[in-house]
Amino acid sequence: MIELKGQGCRYVESYLRQQNRTWYDFLETCIALDGHFTRVDLAINDRNGLLDVPTLIEKCDRDEFTSRFHGFRDNRTKQWKVSGRTLYLGSPQSEVYFCIYDKAFEQHQKHPEIAIEDQPIRTRFEVRLRRKRAAAAIKNLLAEHDPEKVVFGIINRYLRFLTPSHKAKSQWATDPRWDAFIGNYRDKLRLSTNPEPLSYAHITRWLKKQVAPSLKMLQLIDQYNGTTELKAIIDGGKLTQRHWDLIHHYQHHRNGVLTDSEPSETSKKSDYADQSK
């Protein structure tokens, strides 16, 4: 179990940079090693003050928003003033959860020598994802290589602040400041995935980048010494159920069509053994 918060991410980022790797390389390696993502937070820093937290809270109080969430709450404890409120949308126990807070006020509390108006970040919008939604977001990040598109796509699907009018609420226009923040060109992104086998492409990319040089080295040593150490290592590998599923997927994949029948574990292994021979 690895948990990385803000500073931890910066540390890992520095190591990746020294290795000439990116976060995408790191995430692909995690997937290739059968890793699971139980929590992913994506944050947007509003440096221009487009999001005013007290105003957003008031709009929620007046029901001037549409959302796929079932409720909202705000944090109005004594330590917060009007400029230091936090708005939560969704349940902390759900798979999708938003948090909007006054980052400038928070940083001013930690560093009072820097005035609120001099803080570089005004408001922070955090998209907090768990379990299946976290895994889906990682998949979209790896597919798009565009964090902005992914995070704004999620927000746009789940939340929209409105400008009230005499018309029915379904016809209310988007609030201008929210429109400027979200961008009217952004698409809605579904955080759902269809069942798929292990990604063969992810595994081969990881092998080429991380393992191939070591395999080549062992192969050359075997050739020089007349040994079969590399073969012994491969033969001794233990396959998990997910690996057998991937083998079965490619055994029965013909012209893009998968067979409906699902053989037993014993038949899977015997089929593979026959092909290996």
JOWO-V713814 format. One record per run of one state. SS is the DSSP state (alpha for helix, beta for strand, coil for the rest). FROM is the first residue (numbers start at 1). TO is the last residue. If there is no record, write none. Layout:
ss-><SS SS>
from-><FROM FROM>
to-><TO TO>
This chain:
ss-><coil alpha coil alpha coil beta coil alpha coil beta coil beta coil alpha coil beta coil beta alpha coil alpha coil beta alpha coil alpha beta coil alpha coil beta coil alpha coil alpha coil alpha coil alpha coil beta coil beta coil alpha coil>
from-><1 6 19 23 33 39 47 53 62 65 68 72 76 82 85 86 90 96 103 111 116 119 123 131 145 147 159 164 169 172 173 175 176 183 200 226 229 236 241 252 254 255 257 258 265 277>
to-><5 18 22 32 38 46 52 61 64 67 71 75 81 84 85 89 95 102 110 115 118 122 130 144 146 158 163 168 171 172 174 175 182 199 225 228 235 240 251 253 254 256 257 264 276 277>
